[in-house]
Amino acid sequence: MSPENPYEKQGNGHGDLGVLAGGIAVVTGGASGIGLALVEAAIAHGMHPVIVDIEAEAIAEAEGALAAFAAKSNVTILGAQCDVSSEESVQAMAERIDETFPDKPISLLACNAGVGAGGGVLTALQSDWDFVLGVNLMGPVYCIREFVPRMLEQGAPGSVMATASQDGLCASQGVYGVSKHACVALMEGLHGEVGGRLTTHVLCPNVVATNIVTSERNRPDRYGGPRQAHPGAINIQDKFKEHGIPPSQCAEQVFVAMRDGTFYVMAESEADPGYVHLEVETRMNSILQHERPFRPQSQLILKVFSPG
């Protein structure tokens, strides 16, 4: 008898997202950007959101901004400061959730926290590798290990997603690219292991209007401590805000994927339609034809990273 192929158990989407109402939505990096948009979408679908973030002030601002919406939707918001690169911090966050919502199932785990830092493979310091992989890879690992077993045990409908990047699907450079390829691989592996008992998804967007470019502000002391963004990074962040995909668009596509059972969620900018698909196709062709890695030019990327 041949061994069972776990990937044959693809599973379907929820169809009706109402099955998730009344449960808990744990969203890391939830106080801004894509995370905040996911929190808003969770509230709209009747879930009790846990805004997990490393920035306490940002959590308080998000709670205040969403308080009326949450009250109208009859859901409770929990803010939880957490450094997802620390397993102990993730465990403490999970304990707070258990204390606040002792009888509610976890309907959504959104491993969204991420940092855009690190430098090149040859130039990055060990502290850069530890920081970027700690947040972008081990953050999802710790959250998955903490929450997915209990989601499977509870037997209720649920979804797990992680925010990767277009850089997780194409020929990419530096520590950031390594971390995002690893995030995609992590979710592909999880998809096979849960066998359709939960829906699983990986978000791979193009440029998004977020603060990720200045994420060095949140570097923990054990990784060298916070660093002030240089003027070039501030300029790039402004261009991200001007030209990037609205975070709400990413969140909407994630919830559509949860409904339909789509695994790869490739959010693309109207300024560069089809580019992420082209990147993936180019990379796969390079592999199949035994060619060197190649990444096609993106007009949006050129616009965002051009000087001035």
N, C-alpha and C positions, 0 to 999 in steps of 0.2 A: 504494500500500500504506500503510495507516495505521500509525503508530508503535506499537511494542509497549508495552503497559501493564505496568510492573513489578509493580504491585499485584495482577495476576491470578495471579502466581506465589506464592500464599499459603504453600505448603509445609505439611507436617504436623509434628506433634510427634514426639519420638523414640519414643514408644510404650513401649519398654523402656529405662529410664534406665540399665540396665546397660551400654549402649554408651558411656557417658561414663566408666566406671570405668577407673582407671589413668592418666587425664589430670590436668591441672592446673586448679584452680578459683581464679581470681584474684578476690578479694573486697575492694573498697575500703570503708573504714569498717568493717573486719572484726573489730575488737577489742571491739565492744559492740553492743547493740541488734539491729536487723535483720541487720546484717552478721555478727555472731557467730552468729546463728541460721542464716544461710546457710552459714557455715563448717561448723557442726555437721552440717547436712544434706548438704553435699558429702562430708564424711568418711563419713557413713552410706551414701553411694552409691559409695564406693570411690575418690574423687578426692583428690589431693594438694592441700591448701588453702594458698594464700598469703594470710596475714592482713596486709592493707595498711591502715595507719592512721597518722595524724599523731602519735598519742600512744604513745611507746615503752614507757612503763610499762604501759599497757593491753594492748599487744601481748604483753608478757612474761606478764602475768596470764592472758591468753587461752591462750597456748601452754601454760602450766602446767596450766590447768584442763582442757585437751583432750588432754594428752599421753597419758594412759592409753587414752582412746578411740581416738586415732590409732594407737597401737601395736597395739591389739587389731584394728583395721581394716587394719593393714599399710600405712599411708600415712604420708608424711612431711609435717610442718608446716613452712612457711617463714614467718617473721615479717619484714615489710619496712616500715620507717618511710618514709612518703612524704607529701608535700604535693601532693595531686592538682591543686591550682590552679596548679602549676608544671610546665610541660612537661618541663623538665630533670629534675625530681624523678621524674616518671613514667618517663622514659627510663632513669634510673639504676635504678629499681625493676625495670624490664623486664630490664635487664642482669643483675641479681642472680638473677632467675628463670631466665634462660638458663644462668647458671653452675651453679645448683643442680639444674636439671632439663633437661640439654642434649638429651635424646632423647625427651621426653614432649610430647604435643600439649596444647594449651590446650582444655579441654573446656567451661569456663564462664568468662565474663567478667561479673562482677557489679559494675556501676558504682553502688555504694550510698552512698558517702560524701556527706553533705549537712549543711548548716547551716541553722538556723532563726533568722535575724537580718535586719537591714537597715532596718526601718522603712518608712514610706510613700513613695510616688512623689515627693511634694513635699518631704518632710522628710529623706530619706536623703542622706547625704553621698556624694561620689564614692568614698571608701574603702569605704563600705557596699556600693555597687553592685559594686565590684571584688571584694570579699570574697565576697559571696553568689553572684554570677554566676561568679566564678572557681572556686568549689567545686561549685555545683549544676549548672552548665552546662558550663564549660570542663573540669572534671574528667572527666566522661564523654567529652567530645570528645577530650581528650588520650589517654585510655585506649583509646577506640575506634580512633583513628588508629594507636596503637602496636600493638594486639593483633589487631584484626579482619582486616587484610590477611594476617597470618601464619596466622590461623585458616582463612581461605579457601584459602590456599596449601597448608596441610597436608592438606586434603581429608578430615579426620576429622570425625565428628559433633561439633557444638558448639552452645552457646547463648550469647546476649548479653542481659543484662537491665540495666535502670536503675531505680533507686528514685526515683520522682517523688512525687506526693501527690495527694490529692483536689483540692488547690488547683490542680493542673495540668489539671483537667477542667471546672472551674466558674468562675463569676464570682468572682474573688479579688482581694485588694488587696496593694499593697506590692511591694517588691523580691522577697520570697520567692515570691509568686504569679507574678510575671514569670518567675522562674528555673524554676519547676516547669512552667509552660506550655511554656517553651522546651525543657525536658527531654523532655516528651511528644512535641513536634514533632521533636526530634532522633531519637528512637527510631522514630517513624513514617517518617521519611526513610530511616533505616538499613534498616528492614524492606523498603522498596521496592528498595533498592540490592542487598541480599544475595540477593533473589529466591528465598528458600526454601532456600538452601545452608546457612544456620544458622538456628536458631529464635531469634526475637527477642521480647522481652517488656518491658512497662513496668508497674511496680508502683505503684498509686495508692491507698494506704491512707487510712483515716480516722485518728483519733488513735491513736498507737502508744505503748506503754510504753517510751520511750527517753529519752536525755539530750539530745535535739536542742534543747530550749528553752535550755539553758545552753551552746550551742556557741560563744559568744563567747570561751570560755576558750581556744579553739584558733585565734583570729584571728592570722595571721602578722604580723610586725612591719611588713612593707611595706604592710599594710592598716590600720595603726594599733595593732597589738599586742593581746595578750590583755586582756580586760576582765572584771572581777569581776561575776558575776551579781547583779542586784538582788534584794531579798527577794521581790518579786512574781514574778520568774521562777522562783525556787526553789519557791514555792508552786504555780505552774502545773506545774512538773516533777513535783512530788509527786502532783498530780492526774492527770497523764499516766500515771504508774506505777500509780495506783489504778484508773483507769477505762479506760485505753487497751487496744488489742489486744495480746496477747502477741506479741513478735517471732517466736516459733516458728510462730505461725499464719500470719504473712506469708511466712515461708520455705517452709512446707509448701505454700501456695498457688502460690508461684513454681515449685516443683518439679512440682506437678501441671500447671501451665501448660506447662512444658518437655516433659512427657510427652504432653500433649494438643495442643499447638500453639496455645494461647490467647495472644493478644497483650496485651490489656488485662487486668490483674490488679487487681481492685478489692476489696481486703481491707476488710471492714466489721466494726464492733463489734456485738456482740450487744445492746449498750445502745441502738443506733440503727440497726436493720436496715433496709436498703433506702435509706439516706440518700444514699450516693454515687450510686446510680442515679437518685435523684430530682434531685440536683444536676445531673447530666449532662442529663437530660431537660429540666429547667427552662432550662438554658442554650441548648440546641439550639432549644427552642420560642421563646425570646426572639429568637434570630437569625432563625429562619424567619418569625416574625411581625413582624419589624422593631421590636421593643420594646427598652426600656432593659434593661441587665444587671440581673439579680435573682438572689439566692441565698436559698433557703428556710432557715428556722431549723433548727438542729440542737440537740436536747436535750442531746446529749453535749458539743457545743462550749460551750453555755451553762454546763453543769455544770463543765467544766474551766476556763473563763476567768472564771467568776464570782468576785467577791472573797470572801475568807474561807476 
